[in-house]
Structure formats: C-alpha cells, structure tokens
Amino acid sequence: MADGVVVVAESGRGRYQQDVRVGQHRLLADEPASVGGGDSGPAPFDFLLTALGACTSMTLRMYAERKGLALRRVSVELRHEKIDIDGQRRDRIERRITLEGDLTPAERQRLLEIAEKCPVHRTLSQPLLIESRLEP
C-alpha cells in the first residue's frame, strides 16, 4: 500500500464494523450501539477528532523542541457537535489544549497560535475538495 493511502472496508463482523488499514497499522471503526453499531471501535467523527488532536499535540511538541520551550506535556480534549447558526446546521469542534511546563504567558499564547497552524486544523478550516469515483 502506498504512503498516505488509507483503506477502509466492511469487516463482515458487524452491521457497521469496518477494517481500517493505514500502512502497517490495523484498526477497527464502528458506530455506537445507540445507532445500531457494535461499538467495537471509534466512530468516524472520533477518528476525525483524533486526527485533529494528534496533529495539534505533535505540532506543539515540534515547535517547543525547536524553540527550547519548557513544555513537559500536551493534552488535547476535543468534542464535536451540531449547532444552528442563522438557521443553518453547522459542525462545531471544541478543542481544549492543556500545556504543562514552566511556560510564560507569552509562550503559552504563542503555542495557542501555533496550534491554529497544525496541518489538520488548516485542512478542516478551509473549503475541502473531496473527489469520489467508483472503481471497477
């Protein structure tokens, strides 16, 4: 499988359960029991939040290492919900970032600015093109 390719296919072991292959990694995706799934793995939006949280944390760690900041630990808590804005249904992601370490207020503020620049955040914050086609 080529780098950057993710393959998702029904597993046949549950109503919605999916086998997910990412390089050498194997994961399960499923829906929660409340919507008819078997809850055998994270739901699709959980994976989306995971991507954003992991990218945020990794980006902050890389920046802190480059700048020699005393960042001991990063934790990112994310929540997704649907909200109404001016009569339109929109997706909202709340991202709470916890920074541990002996950081000045200016360093903490700069780290928040850097979090806004993580590649997944940038991708989700702009119009996204998704091209779909059926394979033979």
Secondary structure, DSSP 8 states (H G I E B T S, - for coil): --TT-EEEEE-SSSSS-EEEEETTEEEEE---GGGT----S--HHHHHHHHHHHHHHHHHHHHHHHHT--EEEEEEEEEEEEEEETTEEEEEEEEEEEEEES--HHHHHHHHHHHTTSHHHHHHTS----------
